[in-house]
Amino acid sequence: MNRALARLGRSLRAVAGVPVALLILFEEWGWRPLSRALGRLARWPPVARLEDRLRRAPPPLALTLFLAPTLGLLPVKLLALWLVHAGHAALGLGLIVAAKLLGTALLGRLFVLTEPQLRHYRWLARALDTWSAYKQRVKAWWRATPIAQAVARAGAAWLRRWRHWRAGRRA
């Protein structure tokens, strides 16, 4: 009985691990680059001043601002669903993708700017620390798999070819 329960537990963790791994992948390849791209706007003085004010916002305001993009984009997503229902599937799906990219970029940038204030909430600090530790374990596990190593080698080879091709074009 205990072996069956242990096996069931491992199976459930493996199944639950897929969405978590996808979330980590999205964070690494989506959230961070989009946040950095949005951060380039801070070179413009009005945006730099706004970001400076966000960095100094008190914790309750920082938490509110951090949650605002999620709530603010909800009407856009509802409009996109209505467009799909009305027969404009491509436009609706495009709007959903654009809203998701914009929301992710805003959320990522706001997190970068307000993380110290958000960590004033112990429950959130614990959740962030737990998530970070879990993410590191998942990434270490992934890097140790043969498929990840093969993907890394293929990616490195492709990058070498790309750089060689670009260097030849400049010459």
Summary of the structure (lengths in Angstrom):
residues: 171
radius of gyration: 21.0
end to end distance: 69.5
largest distance: 69.5
contacts: 414
relative contact order: 0.09
helix: 92%
strand: 0%
